[in-house]
Amino acid sequence: MENQRLREKTWFIVLMLFIFFPVGLFLMWRYANWNRIAKSIVTGVIILFIIMGYAGEDEKTSLQVSTQPKEETTNTGATDKEQQEKELAEKKTEEAAEARAEEEVNWEQKVKEVAASTKTETEKFDKVSLYAKDYKINDSELKEFETYIINEFKSGKYLSDIKNHEYMLQNIFKSEVIGNFYDDKDRKPMDEFAFDFWQNTKYTYRGVDDVNGHEVKANEDQMNKSLTKMNIQLPSEETFSEETTSTASLSNSSQASNKQSSSSSSSSTNTNTTPSTSDSTSYKNCSEVKAAGAAPIYQGEPGYSKKLDRDGDGIACDK
């Protein structure tokens, strides 16, 4: 009897509705002293919650199912894109390598073609110089070019055959490519050496300077200084003994000629000539001009001289 009374109590029925609603519903309809409308409302609310619970679970499941393929599709799309980008990068690398290999072969062919043409020395120089300006050099080739021009200078060969177009244009090309690489940014000894080497090769090939001329020798002095800065052994005196003898002979005959010319000129113009004054700024060669940061020098500016303007265009040390 006591257990039956407990089942009939309202608080127990409500508790069972919250804890285990099937039992609570049974006790409510069997023992609760509630009217039929109240019991129907409670039953309807519980059924509504049950339906909502199942619907939410189904939606969650379907969402998981529908999301998973999308994630897989997204991941697959991202993987495909990365693969395409990787393949494109590899293709560009291969094309660049092929272009580099073709360019390395073609610069020599280009120099040969220009050398074999019927153009003048100046026109050939301009053609090779233009090609050198756009040439992209790698580190290993740069080292090869640098070693080459140093060895040619030290052996004394670099101006020994200025009528050999292919050889001279090759030297011009290599030295200019080196100079373009450094671009006067750090003023490294190698840059200075290449510039003087290029100057001598360029002007002797074009016939502007004599191989044994003062300007050439002044540049060679600068080249020797650059080699010293790079801790490279200077050319032996034995290598240049023949050139030195030739230079001394030419210098002596030139001095004798100058003295004779000066004597006759002095006697005829002594009374009418006023000594000319020159600007206090002067440079031995273009290397000094570049080192001072004064290049180029235009005619009429301090430091300008015809010996620095060897192509006679009114602009000194412009190349």
KOLDO-357010 format. One record per residue (C-alpha): residue number from 1; x, y, z. Coordinates in steps of 0.5 Angstrom, whole numbers, plus 500, padded with zeros to 3 digits. Layout:
N
PT_seq_x_y_z
PT_NUM_X_Y_Z
...
This chain:
319
PT_seq_x_y_z
PT_1_500_500_500
PT_2_506_505_502
PT_3_509_503_495
PT_4_502_505_491
PT_5_502_511_495
PT_6_509_513_493
PT_7_507_512_486
PT_8_501_516_486
PT_9_504_522_489
PT_10_505_528_484
PT_11_512_530_486
PT_12_514_523_485
PT_13_511_523_478
PT_14_514_529_476
PT_15_521_527_478
PT_16_520_520_474
PT_17_518_525_468
PT_18_525_528_468
PT_19_529_522_470
PT_20_526_517_466
PT_21_520_520_462
PT_22_517_513_459
PT_23_515_511_467
PT_24_513_518_468
PT_25_508_518_463
PT_26_505_512_465
PT_27_505_514_472
PT_28_502_520_470
PT_29_496_517_466
PT_30_495_512_471
PT_31_495_515_478
PT_32_496_523_477
PT_33_490_526_479
PT_34_490_531_473
PT_35_485_533_468
PT_36_486_530_461
PT_37_488_537_458
PT_38_494_537_463
PT_39_496_530_461
PT_40_496_531_454
PT_41_500_538_454
PT_42_505_534_458
PT_43_505_528_453
PT_44_505_533_447
PT_45_511_537_450
PT_46_515_530_452
PT_47_514_528_445
PT_48_516_534_442
PT_49_523_534_445
PT_50_524_527_443
PT_51_522_529_436
PT_52_527_535_436
PT_53_532_531_439
PT_54_532_526_433
PT_55_532_531_428
PT_56_538_535_431
PT_57_542_528_431
PT_58_540_527_424
PT_59_542_534_422
PT_60_549_533_425
PT_61_550_526_422
PT_62_548_529_415
PT_63_552_535_416
PT_64_558_531_418
PT_65_557_526_412
PT_66_556_532_407
PT_67_562_536_410
PT_68_567_530_409
PT_69_567_530_402
PT_70_567_537_401
PT_71_574_537_406
PT_72_576_532_401
PT_73_575_535_395
PT_74_578_542_398
PT_75_584_538_400
PT_76_584_535_393
PT_77_584_541_390
PT_78_589_544_394
PT_79_594_538_393
PT_80_593_539_385
PT_81_594_546_385
PT_82_601_545_389
PT_83_602_540_384
PT_84_601_544_378
PT_85_605_550_381
PT_86_611_545_383
PT_87_611_543_376
PT_88_610_550_373
PT_89_616_552_377
PT_90_620_546_375
PT_91_619_547_368
PT_92_621_555_369
PT_93_627_552_372
PT_94_629_547_366
PT_95_627_553_361
PT_96_632_558_365
PT_97_637_552_365
PT_98_637_551_357
PT_99_637_558_356
PT_100_643_559_360
PT_101_646_553_357
PT_102_644_556_350
PT_103_647_563_352
PT_104_654_560_354
PT_105_655_557_347
PT_106_652_563_343
PT_107_656_568_346
PT_108_663_565_343
PT_109_659_564_336
PT_110_656_571_337
PT_111_663_574_337
PT_112_666_570_332
PT_113_660_572_327
PT_114_662_579_329
PT_115_669_578_328
PT_116_668_575_321
PT_117_664_581_319
PT_118_666_586_314
PT_119_665_592_319
PT_120_670_597_322
PT_121_674_595_328
PT_122_669_601_332
PT_123_663_598_329
PT_124_665_591_331
PT_125_667_593_338
PT_126_660_597_339
PT_127_656_590_337
PT_128_660_586_342
PT_129_659_591_347
PT_130_652_592_346
PT_131_651_584_347
PT_132_656_584_353
PT_133_651_589_356
PT_134_645_585_356
PT_135_649_578_358
PT_136_647_575_364
PT_137_653_571_368
PT_138_653_566_373
PT_139_658_565_379
PT_140_663_560_376
PT_141_663_563_369
PT_142_665_570_372
PT_143_671_566_376
PT_144_673_563_369
PT_145_673_570_365
PT_146_677_573_371
PT_147_682_568_371
PT_148_682_569_364
PT_149_684_576_363
PT_150_689_576_369
PT_151_693_570_365
PT_152_692_574_359
PT_153_695_580_362
PT_154_701_577_366
PT_155_703_573_360
PT_156_703_579_356
PT_157_699_576_350
PT_158_693_581_351
PT_159_696_586_346
PT_160_700_582_342
PT_161_696_581_336
PT_162_691_587_336
PT_163_689_585_328
PT_164_686_578_331
PT_165_679_581_331
PT_166_676_574_334
PT_167_681_574_340
PT_168_681_582_341
PT_169_673_582_341
PT_170_673_576_346
PT_171_678_580_351
PT_172_673_586_350
PT_173_667_582_351
PT_174_670_578_357
PT_175_673_584_361
PT_176_666_588_359
PT_177_662_583_362
PT_178_666_583_369
PT_179_666_590_369
PT_180_658_590_368
PT_181_657_585_374
PT_182_661_589_379
PT_183_658_596_376
PT_184_662_600_380
PT_185_658_599_387
PT_186_664_596_391
PT_187_670_599_387
PT_188_673_592_388
PT_189_680_591_385
PT_190_678_586_380
PT_191_673_591_377
PT_192_679_596_377
PT_193_683_591_373
PT_194_678_589_368
PT_195_676_596_367
PT_196_683_598_365
PT_197_684_591_361
PT_198_678_593_357
PT_199_680_600_356
PT_200_687_598_353
PT_201_684_593_349
PT_202_678_597_347
PT_203_683_603_345
PT_204_689_599_341
PT_205_684_595_337
PT_206_680_601_335
PT_207_687_604_333
PT_208_686_610_338
PT_209_692_608_342
PT_210_699_605_341
PT_211_700_599_344
PT_212_707_602_347
PT_213_703_609_348
PT_214_703_612_355
PT_215_696_611_356
PT_216_697_604_355
PT_217_703_604_360
PT_218_699_608_365
PT_219_693_603_365
PT_220_698_597_366
PT_221_701_600_372
PT_222_694_601_375
PT_223_693_594_373
PT_224_699_592_377
PT_225_697_595_383
PT_226_690_592_382
PT_227_693_585_382
PT_228_697_587_388
PT_229_691_589_392
PT_230_688_582_390
PT_231_695_578_392
PT_232_696_576_385
PT_233_704_575_383
PT_234_705_581_378
PT_235_708_579_371
PT_236_716_578_372
PT_237_720_583_369
PT_238_723_578_364
PT_239_716_577_361
PT_240_716_585_359
PT_241_723_586_358
PT_242_722_586_350
PT_243_716_591_351
PT_244_720_595_356
PT_245_726_596_351
PT_246_721_597_345
PT_247_718_603_350
PT_248_724_606_352
PT_249_727_606_345
PT_250_720_609_342
PT_251_721_614_348
PT_252_728_616_347
PT_253_726_617_339
PT_254_720_621_341
PT_255_724_625_346
PT_256_729_627_341
PT_257_724_629_336
PT_258_720_633_341
PT_259_726_637_343
PT_260_728_639_336
PT_261_721_641_335
PT_262_720_645_341
PT_263_727_648_340
PT_264_724_651_333
PT_265_718_652_335
PT_266_721_656_341
PT_267_725_660_337
PT_268_719_662_332
PT_269_714_664_338
PT_270_718_666_344
PT_271_716_673_344
PT_272_708_672_342
PT_273_706_666_346
PT_274_703_667_353
PT_275_704_661_358
PT_276_697_657_358
PT_277_694_656_365
PT_278_691_649_366
PT_279_686_647_372
PT_280_689_644_378
PT_281_685_638_378
PT_282_688_633_373
PT_283_688_625_373
PT_284_693_620_370
PT_285_688_616_367
PT_286_681_614_367
PT_287_682_609_373
PT_288_684_615_377
PT_289_677_619_375
PT_290_673_613_377
PT_291_676_612_383
PT_292_675_620_385
PT_293_668_619_383
PT_294_669_624_377
PT_295_667_620_371
PT_296_665_622_366
PT_297_668_629_365
PT_298_665_634_360
PT_299_670_638_356
PT_300_671_645_360
PT_301_670_642_367
PT_302_676_641_371
PT_303_680_635_370
PT_304_678_634_363
PT_305_684_633_358
PT_306_684_630_351
PT_307_688_624_353
PT_308_682_622_357
PT_309_678_623_352
PT_310_681_618_347
PT_311_675_618_342
PT_312_675_625_342
PT_313_667_626_343
PT_314_668_631_348
PT_315_667_627_354
PT_316_672_624_358
PT_317_672_617_361
PT_318_665_616_359
PT_319_666_608_358
